[in-house]
């Protein structure tokens, strides 16, 4: 196969991912309208709705990330850094996951100074936060805490839950920007963490670059995802 054919297939694949992402976005909107129009009759139906919403949101998020990673590899994804109020970016992601949290009976708390502003790409950082919120909604028992603050002249965004925490393998590989930990047989591509690391690293100030951290414990006793931006 020629290099041209490989490049051509990559373009076709990227175009297909874009179309699937749009279709799935419409499906998510329709699903939300159905849930609002016909609330679940009992806990069993609520769990079914929650599963549908989680799986659709997860697939949609991964398609968005695949497209972004493709553009990163082709250097066609510029970082559009501007000043943004954190509360606006965080509340937008909370709103995107409001119905999912409702059907799963989760409390999602935001702890952020309304005057806190920082320089970053709001779309990319918002995508990272959204992905972690979707995953947290699956593993949390009752509560998720989304927090943003400045520490040591860096922006720190944390998402903590009250679930069982991250498995040891993920904690060990959390700082590696590689395919470490990928297990296709088990369905563990860890695309979300790969995307988050790339987005963090694309934010730079002088010799400093952004990074992510995974830990267990935190304010709710479960998993804690941390995004640090210079």
KOLZALO-953593 format. One record per residue (C-alpha): x, y, z. Coordinates in steps of 0.1 Angstrom, whole numbers, plus 2048, in hexadecimal, padded with zeros to 3 digits. Example, Ala and Ser with C-alpha at 12.3 -4.5 7.8 and 13.67 -1.06 7.14 Angstrom:
2
87B, 7D3, 84E
889, 7F5, 847
END
This chain:
230
800, 800, 800
80E, 822, 7F6
812, 83F, 80E
7F8, 852, 7FB
7DE, 836, 801
7E7, 835, 826
7E2, 85B, 829
7C2, 859, 815
7B4, 83E, 82C
7BD, 854, 84A
7A9, 870, 83C
78C, 859, 835
78E, 84C, 858
78F, 86F, 867
772, 87A, 852
75E, 85B, 85D
766, 862, 882
75A, 886, 87E
739, 87A, 86F
734, 860, 88A
73B, 87A, 8A5
720, 891, 896
707, 875, 894
70E, 869, 8B7
70A, 88D, 8C3
6E7, 88E, 8B4
6E0, 86D, 8C5
6EA, 87A, 8E7
6D4, 899, 8E2
6B6, 883, 8D9
6BD, 86C, 8F6
6BD, 889, 90E
69C, 895, 900
68D, 872, 904
698, 870, 928
68A, 893, 930
669, 88B, 91F
665, 868, 92E
677, 867, 950
680, 844, 95C
664, 831, 96E
67B, 81F, 986
69F, 819, 990
6A3, 7FE, 976
699, 814, 95A
6AE, 830, 968
6CD, 81A, 967
6C5, 811, 943
6C3, 835, 939
6E3, 83C, 94C
6F5, 820, 939
6E9, 82D, 918
6F4, 850, 91F
716, 846, 92D
71E, 82F, 910
713, 848, 8F6
726, 865, 907
745, 84F, 90B
745, 846, 8E6
73F, 869, 8DB
75B, 876, 8F1
773, 85C, 8E3
76A, 865, 8BF
771, 88A, 8C7
793, 880, 8D7
79C, 869, 8B9
796, 886, 8A1
7AA, 89E, 8B7
7C7, 885, 8BA
7C6, 881, 894
7C9, 8A6, 890
7E4, 8A8, 8AA
7F9, 88E, 896
7F4, 8A2, 876
7FB, 8C3, 888
7DA, 8D1, 87E
7CD, 8D7, 8A1
7D8, 8F9, 8AC
7D7, 902, 8D1
7C1, 921, 8D4
7CC, 92F, 8F5
7B8, 94C, 903
7AC, 958, 925
78E, 946, 933
77A, 946, 953
77D, 923, 961
75A, 922, 96F
74B, 927, 94C
760, 90A, 93D
758, 8F2, 95A
733, 8FA, 95C
730, 8F3, 937
73E, 8D0, 93C
727, 8CB, 95A
709, 8D5, 945
713, 8BC, 92A
712, 8A0, 944
6F4, 8AC, 958
6DC, 892, 94B
6F6, 876, 950
6FB, 880, 974
6D6, 883, 97A
6CE, 860, 96D
6EB, 851, 981
6E0, 866, 9A0
702, 876, 9A3
70A, 897, 9B4
722, 8AC, 9A0
731, 8C9, 9B3
746, 8E5, 9A4
760, 8F7, 9BB
76E, 914, 9A8
772, 939, 9AE
75C, 94C, 995
778, 965, 98F
792, 94B, 988
7A0, 950, 964
7BC, 940, 951
7CC, 93D, 92F
7C4, 91C, 91D
7B2, 90C, 900
78E, 90A, 90D
782, 8F0, 8F4
79F, 8D8, 8FA
79F, 8DB, 920
779, 8D9, 920
77C, 8B8, 90C
794, 8AA, 926
77D, 8B4, 943
75E, 8A5, 931
76F, 884, 92B
779, 880, 94F
757, 88A, 95B
747, 86F, 945
75E, 855, 953
759, 861, 976
734, 85E, 972
738, 839, 96B
74D, 831, 989
741, 849, 9A4
728, 83E, 9BE
717, 85E, 9C7
72D, 87D, 9C2
746, 88E, 9AB
75A, 8AD, 9B4
768, 8C4, 998
780, 8DE, 9A6
797, 8F9, 997
7B0, 90E, 9A9
7D3, 91D, 9A5
7F0, 90D, 9B7
815, 918, 9B3
80B, 92E, 996
7FB, 911, 983
7D7, 90A, 97B
7CC, 8E9, 98C
7AB, 8D8, 981
7A1, 8B9, 995
785, 8A1, 990
780, 88B, 9AE
766, 86F, 9B4
75B, 858, 9CF
760, 838, 9BB
779, 81C, 9C0
796, 830, 9B2
7AE, 82B, 995
7BE, 808, 991
7E3, 805, 998
7ED, 800, 974
7DD, 822, 96A
7EE, 833, 987
810, 825, 97D
80C, 830, 958
7FA, 851, 95E
818, 866, 956
822, 854, 936
819, 864, 914
81A, 842, 902
805, 824, 8FB
80E, 815, 91D
7F1, 803, 92D
7DD, 7FF, 90C
7CB, 7DE, 90C
7B6, 7D9, 8ED
7AA, 7B7, 8F8
79C, 7C6, 918
790, 7E5, 906
7A7, 7FC, 91A
7B6, 814, 901
7B9, 830, 91B
7B3, 849, 8FE
7A5, 862, 916
7C5, 864, 92B
7DA, 865, 90B
7C5, 882, 8FF
7C7, 894, 921
7ED, 891, 922
7F0, 89F, 8FF
7D9, 8BC, 906
7EB, 8C4, 926
80D, 8C2, 915
801, 8DA, 8FA
7FD, 8F5, 914
81F, 905, 91B
82E, 923, 92C
853, 928, 929
863, 906, 932
844, 8FA, 944
82A, 8E4, 934
809, 8D6, 940
805, 8B3, 94F
7EC, 89C, 95E
7EC, 887, 97E
7D7, 86A, 98A
7D4, 861, 9AF
7BC, 850, 9C7
7AD, 85E, 9E7
7A7, 883, 9E5
789, 895, 9F4
770, 879, 9EB
786, 85B, 9F0
785, 84F, 9CC
798, 857, 9AC
7A7, 879, 9A6
7B0, 887, 984
7C5, 8A6, 984
7CD, 8BD, 966
7E9, 8D6, 96C
7EE, 8F3, 954
80B, 90D, 956
END
